[in-house]
Amino acid sequence: MSMNGIERKHSKKREAILQIIRSTQSHPSARWVYEQLRPHIPDLSLGTVYRNINLFLEEGSVMSLGVVGGEERFDGCVTPHPHLICTSCGVVFDLPDDFPIDFSLVSIKLPNLEAPESPPLTGNQEQPSAGFLINYQKTLFYGICSRCMYTLKLQHHAVSI
C-alpha cells in the first residue's frame, strides 16, 4: 500500500526500478536506470522508469538530489545524509557517516523571518513567532573530485612543458 492509502498493483518493473536505485551508490539518473534494466526487461520504456520514479518520490521511497550534469539524480537512501557533487565530471558521493553534521534540527529560531510573498498583517493580527519548522533537509557540497583534480593537474603539467 502506498503512503496516500491507494493500493498499487504489484509490478515487477516497479520493483526492479526501485531495487536498482537502492542497490547502487552512483545516485543514478532515470536514463541510467533504464539502460541497466533494458537488457533484462526488453519491453521497459524510459517513460515507465520516469513514472515509477515519480511515484517513489511521492511515497518517499527515493529522494531527488536535483539536476547534476543535465539529468535529475536519485538516491534510494532517504535518511538525511549529505552529498558531494563534482562540478567537473558529475560524480555524486555520500559524505562519510562520521563527518560531523547535525541532522537533529527540527526547527530554527530566526529573527524577523518574513517570507517575501507574505501578505502584510492587518488589524490586530498577532505577529507570528520568528522561526522555521523543518520537514526535511538536503545538504549538497559542490566542488572537484580527486580524480578530476588529478586530471587537471596532469593537463596543467603537460601544457607547461
N, C-alpha and C positions, 0 to 999 in steps of 0.2 A: 504494500500500500504506500502511496506517495504521501508527502507531508501535507498536501492540501486535502487529503481524505478521499481522493479518487483512486479506485483500484486500477492499476495498469496491467494490461495483458502481458503475460510472460513473453519475452522476446530474446532469442539467442543473440541477435545482432546487438541489442541494447546491452546485454550482459557482457558481450565481447568488447564493446566500445568502452564501457566503464572499467572492465578488467585491465585493458591495455593502458588506459590513462593511469590507473592506480599502480600498475606494475613497473612503471618507468620513472626514473628521476630526471628525465630530459625535459619535463614541463612541455609536453607536445602541443602542436597546433592540430586543428581538425584535419588538415591535409595530411599531416604525418600519421595520425591515427588511421585515416582512410588507406594510405599507402601500405601500412603494416598489415591491415586486415584484409585488404582486397584479394591477395593470393589465396586466402583461406575461406573467404566469403565472396565468391565471384559476382553475386547479384547485389552487393553492397554499393550504395551510391554515396557521393560526398554530401548530398542533401540529407540523407538519413543520418550520417555522422553528425552534421550540424544540428539537426532537430533533436537528436538524443542528447547531445552535449547541452543544449539549451534546457532540456528537461532536468538534467543533472544539476545545472546551475540553479534552477528554480527550487529543486529539492534540497540543495546544499550538499550534494554528493561530491561535487567538484567545485573548485574555485577558479576564477579567471585572474590571471596576472596582468591582463591588459595586452596591448599590442606590442610585440617585440619583433623587429625586422619585418614589419608589414603584415604579420599574422597574429591573431589573438592566441595566447598560450594559456594552458590549463594545468592545474595541479590536482591530483587525486587525494592529496593530504590536505584536509580542510582545517586542521588545528592551526592556530596562529603561529606563523614562523616567517622570518624574513628571507628575502631572496637577493641574490647578487646577479645583476644583468650586465653582460659585456656589450657595450655600445659599438664595438668593432665587429664581432662575429655573431652576436645574438645568443650566445650560450647563456643558460639560466642555471644557477646553482642555489641550493638551500644553504643558508648560513649555518654553520655547525651549532648543535644544540647547546653547547657550553658557552656560546657567545653571550655576554651579559646585556640582554634587552628585557625590559619589564613588560610582559604581556598581561599583567594582572589588573591593569587600569580598567575601571568600569565607567568612570566619569572624570571630567576635568573641570576644575573651577577656573573661570577666566573672568577678568574684569571687563565690564562694559561690552559683552559679546552681543552684537546686534547683526542679524542677517541682513545683507544688503537689500533684499527684495521684501523685507518685512514691512507691512503697513504700519504707519505711525500709531502709537497708542492714543486713544481719545478718552475724553471724560475722566472718570475716576478709575480707569483700569490700572491695576497694580503692575508695576514693572516686574517682569519675570526675573528670577534669580539668575545671575550670570553663571553660565556653565554649559556643559555639553555632555550628554549621555552617550556612551559608546556602545554601539551594537556589534561592530566588528572592526578589525583593523587589518591593513595590508601594508607591509613595510618592504620597500624596494630600494636597493642601493644600485646605482648605475656607475660603471667605470670600465676599466680594461682588464681582461683576464690575463693570467700569467702567460698563456700560450701566445696571445696577441702582443703582449709586451715583448716577448722574446722575438717574435717575427718582426716587429717594428725595430727592435734593436739590431737585428741582422740586416734589415733593409738599410738602416741608417749607416751601419758599418760598411756595407757594400758600396753605398753612394760616396762615402768619404775616402775610399781607397783610390 
